[in-house]
Amino acid sequence: METLETGLERPLILHVSGDFPDPFEPFKTRVIETLLALTDIPVRHRVISINRVSPGRTAAFRQLFRPGDLTVQTQGLERGLALTYEAPSLGLRHRTRLLQLGDWLTEAIRAMPERPDLIVGHKLTIEGIAVRRAAEALRTPYALALQGGTDQKIMAFRPDLHEEFRRVLHGAEVIFPFAPWTWDYVVDALGVPPGKSISLPCPTDLDQPIAPRQGGDGLLSVFHLKSYKRKNLAGLARSAQALEDRGISVPICVVGGGEGEDLAACEALTKDRSSMTLAGAMNREQLRDRMLTASGFVLPSLRESFGLVFIEALFAGLPIIYPQGTAVDGYFDNAPFALGVNARDPAALADAMCQLMENEATMKTTLADWQTSNAAKRFQRGSIASEFAQGLTLASGFRGAR
């Protein structure tokens, strides 16, 4: 274990993640990459970035009866290694292939010049299975991140694997749920694990508060149009229609790039809603500027692990409407500037949009107080980095011997 000049130990942490940009898929979300960059001083990070690839149809059919050996291809990565592993889609042979990946990881770690003090699996239901397998073989502690969108989906789709998921969860030294609702969902299904739980909001570069401005020009929604189904644009359009049927027009501006079939589908969903506008893509600076002019933010996602844009909206001075049971649910219970709504209920969503527009002034006043509170600081990069580094160090147990 390396030490700083101050004498503090610096554990070596190996992250196994399917959400780290790599040569195989360079355009993945950068949340994990950012978390590592923020904590490079207190701990040392290495990464094995994993990517599942589907075999051909004939091979996939054959693997249903006899899985055979795991096919892995690798490429170098600045922080470690990127790989693809072959496994069927639709969750077929899910556990089998991930246990095989765990065996592969075990040998790869044994070949490393320095053994990690901790292995982190960045989802319970995927990376967690492989990481637990390797960690047990190596007698190394492991930690988990819970990403609600994916973990909830797989747990619901594969109830037959709940015992495996329970073993993975209960063997972790520290668990990092991205949001409180994720922890509640997992614990309800799998029981309370002995490991420490540390809620870990995702970091954003737009985390400096800007005081709310009164008198906005309507509601704002932000997502890439390729995700329009999961982001529930259809539900948002139905809610706009419900408002129009009441004789109410609430301007709704949707910011996000898209092309081809995705753009055409979004245009079809909104073309008859005079209150809705597709504004196209914006860069980070343009997005922050656009947020400053709005009355509030709405995004009724059907599935969302965290939803960074909700936090960005709050720091830009916008009250938010978020989906109950996903995204940032659990962080803002009873907060007057954050309205949770059933995303599958257009009438309830329409009511929430009316409520925000009618109470914009009051909601923004209470939001301004929150922006300078300790509750807001937990969503800023410094606090997130501190929590993550402390959790990793705790989970590693300061193990210097190998």
C-alpha positions in Angstrom: 0.0 0.0 0.0 1.5 3.3 -1.1 1.8 6.3 1.3 1.7 10.0 0.8 4.4 12.3 2.1 2.2 12.8 5.2 2.4 9.1 5.9 -1.2 8.4 5.1 -1.8 5.1 3.5 -3.2 5.1 -0.1 -5.1 1.9 -0.8 -5.2 0.5 -4.3 -8.7 0.2 -5.5 -9.7 -1.9 -8.6 -13.0 -0.9 -10.2 -14.9 -3.3 -12.4 -17.4 -1.3 -14.4 -19.5 -1.5 -17.5 -20.0 2.3 -17.4 -16.5 3.5 -17.9 -15.5 5.0 -21.3 -13.1 2.7 -23.1 -11.8 1.9 -26.7 -14.7 -0.5 -27.2 -17.4 2.1 -26.2 -15.9 5.6 -25.8 -19.3 7.4 -25.4 -20.5 5.9 -22.1 -21.6 8.1 -19.3 -18.7 9.7 -17.4 -20.0 9.4 -13.9 -17.6 6.6 -12.8 -14.7 8.3 -14.6 -15.5 11.5 -12.7 -15.7 9.8 -9.3 -12.3 8.3 -9.9 -10.8 11.6 -11.0 -12.2 13.4 -7.9 -10.5 10.9 -5.5 -7.2 10.3 -7.2 -5.2 11.8 -4.2 -6.6 9.9 -1.2 -6.7 6.5 -3.0 -5.2 4.9 -6.1 -7.5 3.7 -8.8 -7.2 0.9 -11.5 -10.1 0.0 -13.8 -11.2 -3.1 -15.7 -13.9 -1.8 -18.0 -16.3 -4.5 -19.2 -18.5 -4.7 -22.2 -20.9 -7.5 -23.0 -21.2 -8.5 -26.7 -23.8 -10.9 -28.1 -22.7 -14.0 -29.9 -24.3 -14.8 -33.3 -27.7 -16.3 -33.4 -26.4 -19.8 -33.9 -23.8 -19.5 -31.1 -26.4 -18.0 -28.8 -28.7 -20.9 -29.4 -25.9 -23.4 -28.8 -24.9 -21.7 -25.5 -28.4 -22.2 -24.1 -27.6 -25.9 -23.8 -23.8 -25.8 -23.4 -22.2 -22.5 -22.6 -18.6 -23.4 -23.2 -15.7 -21.3 -22.3 -15.9 -17.5 -22.0 -14.7 -15.5 -25.0 -12.8 -12.4 -23.9 -11.0 -9.8 -25.9 -8.9 -7.0 -24.3 -7.4 -3.6 -25.0 -5.2 -1.4 -22.9 -6.7 1.5 -20.9 -4.9 4.4 -19.3 -6.2 3.3 -15.9 -6.0 -0.4 -16.6 -7.8 -2.7 -19.0 -10.9 -2.8 -21.2 -12.5 -6.0 -22.3 -15.4 -7.5 -24.1 -17.0 -10.8 -23.0 -19.4 -12.8 -25.0 -22.8 -13.6 -23.5 -26.3 -13.9 -24.9 -28.8 -11.1 -24.6 -32.1 -11.0 -22.6 -30.4 -12.3 -19.5 -29.8 -15.8 -20.8 -26.9 -17.5 -19.1 -26.5 -14.3 -17.0 -25.1 -15.9 -13.9 -23.1 -18.5 -15.7 -21.2 -16.0 -17.9 -20.6 -13.6 -15.0 -19.2 -16.3 -12.8 -16.9 -17.2 -15.7 -16.0 -13.6 -15.9 -15.2 -13.6 -12.2 -12.8 -16.5 -12.8 -11.2 -14.6 -15.6 -10.8 -11.6 -13.4 -9.2 -13.7 -10.7 -6.4 -14.8 -12.9 -6.0 -11.3 -14.4 -5.7 -9.8 -10.8 -3.2 -12.5 -9.8 -1.0 -11.5 -12.8 -1.0 -7.8 -11.7 2.3 -6.5 -10.3 0.4 -5.2 -7.2 -2.7 -6.8 -5.8 -5.7 -4.4 -5.1 -6.7 -3.7 -1.5 -10.3 -3.6 -2.6 -12.4 -4.5 -5.6 -15.5 -2.5 -6.5 -18.3 -3.8 -8.6 -20.3 -0.9 -10.1 -23.6 -2.7 -10.2 -25.1 -5.3 -8.0 -26.7 -7.5 -10.6 -23.9 -7.5 -13.2 -20.4 -6.5 -12.1 -21.2 -7.6 -8.5 -21.6 -11.3 -9.5 -18.2 -11.4 -11.1 -16.5 -9.3 -8.4 -17.8 -11.4 -5.6 -16.4 -14.5 -7.4 -13.0 -13.0 -7.8 -12.9 -11.4 -4.4 -13.6 -14.7 -2.6 -11.0 -16.6 -4.6 -8.4 -13.9 -3.8 -9.6 -13.3 -0.2 -9.9 -9.6 -1.0 -12.7 -7.4 0.3 -15.1 -5.9 -2.2 -17.6 -3.0 -2.3 -20.6 -2.4 -4.5 -22.3 0.5 -6.2 -26.1 0.2 -6.6 -27.4 1.7 -9.9 -31.1 1.6 -9.5 -32.1 1.8 -13.1 -30.2 -1.3 -14.2 -30.3 -3.2 -10.9 -34.1 -2.8 -10.5 -34.7 -3.9 -14.1 -32.6 -7.1 -13.8 -33.9 -8.0 -10.3 -37.4 -7.8 -11.6 -36.6 -9.8 -14.8 -34.6 -12.5 -13.0 -36.3 -13.3 -9.6 -34.7 -16.8 -9.9 -31.4 -15.1 -9.2 -32.4 -13.2 -6.1 -30.4 -15.6 -3.9 -27.3 -15.0 -5.9 -27.9 -11.2 -5.7 -28.5 -11.6 -1.9 -25.1 -13.3 -1.5 -23.4 -10.5 -3.5 -25.1 -7.8 -1.5 -24.5 -9.3 1.9 -20.8 -10.0 1.2 -19.9 -6.4 0.4 -17.9 -4.4 3.0 -19.4 -1.1 1.8 -22.4 -0.4 -0.5 -22.8 2.9 -2.4 -26.5 3.3 -3.5 -26.8 6.3 -5.9 -30.2 7.2 -4.4 -32.2 6.3 -1.3 -35.0 4.7 -3.3 -32.5 2.2 -4.7 -31.4 1.2 -1.3 -35.0 0.8 -0.2 -35.8 -1.4 -3.2 -32.8 -3.7 -2.8 -33.2 -4.1 0.9 -36.9 -4.9 0.6 -36.1 -7.6 -1.9 -32.8 -9.0 -0.5 -32.7 -8.0 3.2 -30.5 -5.6 5.2 -26.8 -6.5 4.6 -24.2 -6.2 7.3 -21.9 -3.9 5.2 -22.0 -0.1 5.7 -24.3 1.9 3.3 -23.2 5.3 2.0 -25.6 7.2 -0.3 -23.5 8.5 -3.1 -25.0 11.2 -5.4 -23.5 11.4 -8.8 -21.2 14.4 -9.4 -21.8 17.2 -11.9 -19.7 20.1 -13.1 -22.8 22.3 -12.8 -22.8 22.2 -9.0 -22.3 25.9 -8.1 -25.6 27.5 -7.0 -27.1 30.4 -9.0 -29.9 32.2 -7.1 -33.3 31.5 -8.6 -34.8 34.1 -11.0 -38.5 34.9 -10.7 -40.8 35.1 -13.6 -39.6 32.2 -15.8 -40.9 31.4 -19.3 -42.3 27.9 -18.6 -41.0 24.4 -17.9 -37.8 22.8 -19.1 -37.0 19.2 -19.8 -33.6 17.9 -20.8 -32.6 14.5 -22.4 -31.1 13.0 -25.5 -33.9 12.1 -27.9 -32.6 8.6 -28.3 -33.9 8.0 -24.8 -37.4 9.5 -25.4 -39.2 6.3 -24.4 -37.4 5.8 -21.1 -37.6 9.6 -20.4 -41.4 9.3 -21.0 -41.9 12.0 -23.6 -45.2 10.4 -24.5 -46.4 10.8 -20.9 -45.2 14.4 -20.9 -47.2 15.1 -24.1 -50.3 13.4 -22.6 -50.0 15.7 -19.6 -49.7 18.7 -21.9 -52.8 17.6 -23.6 -54.6 17.2 -20.2 -53.7 20.8 -19.4 -54.9 22.0 -22.8 -58.2 20.2 -22.2 -58.5 22.3 -19.1 -57.9 25.4 -21.0 -54.4 25.8 -19.5 -51.3 26.2 -21.6 -47.9 25.6 -19.8 -44.9 26.1 -22.2 -42.7 23.0 -22.1 -39.3 23.3 -23.8 -37.5 20.0 -24.5 -33.7 20.3 -24.8 -31.7 17.5 -26.3 -30.1 16.3 -29.5 -31.4 13.6 -31.8 -31.7 12.5 -35.4 -33.3 10.0 -37.7 -36.1 7.9 -36.3 -35.7 9.2 -32.8 -36.2 12.8 -33.9 -39.1 11.8 -36.1 -40.8 10.0 -33.2 -40.4 12.9 -30.9 -41.8 15.3 -33.5 -44.8 13.0 -34.0 -45.4 13.0 -30.2 -45.3 16.8 -29.8 -46.6 18.1 -33.2 -50.2 18.5 -31.9 -49.1 20.1 -28.6 -48.9 23.8 -29.2 -47.3 24.2 -25.8 -44.4 21.9 -26.5 -41.1 22.8 -28.3 -38.2 20.7 -29.3 -35.2 23.0 -28.9 -32.4 20.6 -30.1 -29.0 20.1 -28.6 -27.2 22.6 -26.3 -23.7 22.5 -24.9 -23.1 22.8 -21.1 -22.9 26.6 -21.1 -26.0 27.0 -23.3 -27.9 24.6 -21.1 -27.1 26.5 -17.9 -28.1 29.8 -19.5 -31.4 28.2 -20.7 -32.1 26.9 -17.2 -31.8 30.4 -15.8 -34.8 31.6 -17.8 -37.2 28.8 -17.0 -39.9 28.6 -14.3 -39.1 25.0 -13.4 -37.8 21.6 -14.5 -39.8 18.5 -15.3 -38.6 15.0 -16.3 -41.1 12.1 -15.7 -38.6 9.3 -16.5 -39.9 5.7 -16.2 -36.5 4.4 -15.2 -33.6 6.5 -13.9 -30.6 5.5 -11.7 -30.1 9.0 -10.5 -30.7 11.8 -13.0 -27.9 14.4 -12.8 -29.9 16.9 -14.6 -32.3 17.3 -11.6 -29.4 18.4 -9.4 -28.1 20.7 -12.2 -31.6 22.3 -12.4 -31.7 22.9 -8.6 -28.3 24.5 -8.6 -29.5 26.7 -11.5 -32.5 27.9 -9.4 -35.2 25.7 -10.9 -37.8 23.8 -8.8 -38.1 20.3 -10.1 -40.8 17.7 -10.8 -39.3 14.2 -10.5 -40.7 10.7 -10.9 -41.6 8.8 -7.7 -39.7 5.6 -7.1 -36.8 6.4 -9.3 -34.2 9.2 -10.1 -33.6 11.4 -7.1 -36.6 10.1 -5.1 -35.7 10.0 -1.4 -33.4 12.9 -1.4 -36.0 15.6 -1.3 -38.9 14.2 0.7 -41.1 17.1 1.9 -38.9 19.7 0.1 -41.3 22.5 -1.1 -39.3 23.0 -4.3 -39.3 19.4 -5.4 -42.5 17.6 -6.4 -42.6 13.8 -6.7 -45.2 12.5 -9.1 -46.3 9.1 -10.5 -44.7 9.3 -14.0 -47.4 6.9 -15.4 -50.3 9.2 -14.4 -50.7 12.0 -16.9 -53.3 13.8 -14.8 -51.1 13.7 -11.7 -48.2 15.1 -13.8 -50.4 17.8 -15.2 -51.5 18.8 -11.6 -47.8 19.0 -10.6 -46.9 21.2 -13.5 -49.9 23.5 -12.6 -48.8 23.6 -9.0 -45.2 24.5 -10.0 -46.3 27.3 -12.3 -48.8 28.7 -9.8 -46.3 28.6 -6.9 -43.1 29.5 -8.8 -42.2 32.4 -6.6 -42.7 30.6 -3.3 -40.9 27.5 -4.5 -37.9 29.5 -5.8 -37.7 31.4 -2.5 -37.4 28.1 -0.5 -35.0 26.8 -3.1 -32.7 29.8 -2.6 -32.4 28.9 1.1 -31.6 25.3 0.2 -28.9 26.2 -2.2 -26.7 27.6 0.6 -27.5 24.8 3.1 -25.5 21.8 4.2 -28.2 19.7 2.5 -27.1 21.2 -0.9 -23.4 20.6 -0.2 -23.8 16.9 -0.2 -24.5 17.2 -4.0 -21.3 19.1 -4.7 -18.2 17.4 -5.9 -16.1 18.1 -2.8 -18.5 16.4 -0.5 -19.2 13.5 -2.9 -15.4 12.9 -3.3 -14.9 12.9 0.5 -17.7 10.4 1.1 -16.5 8.1 -1.7 -12.9 8.1 -0.7 -13.7 7.5 3.0 -16.0 4.6 2.0 -13.4 3.0 -0.2 -10.7 3.4 2.5 -13.0 1.9 5.1 -13.9 -1.0 2.8 -10.3 -1.7 2.0 -9.5 -2.1 5.7 -6.1 -0.5 5.3 -4.8 -3.9 4.2 -1.1 -3.6 3.4 -0.2 -7.2 3.6 -0.8 -9.6 0.6 
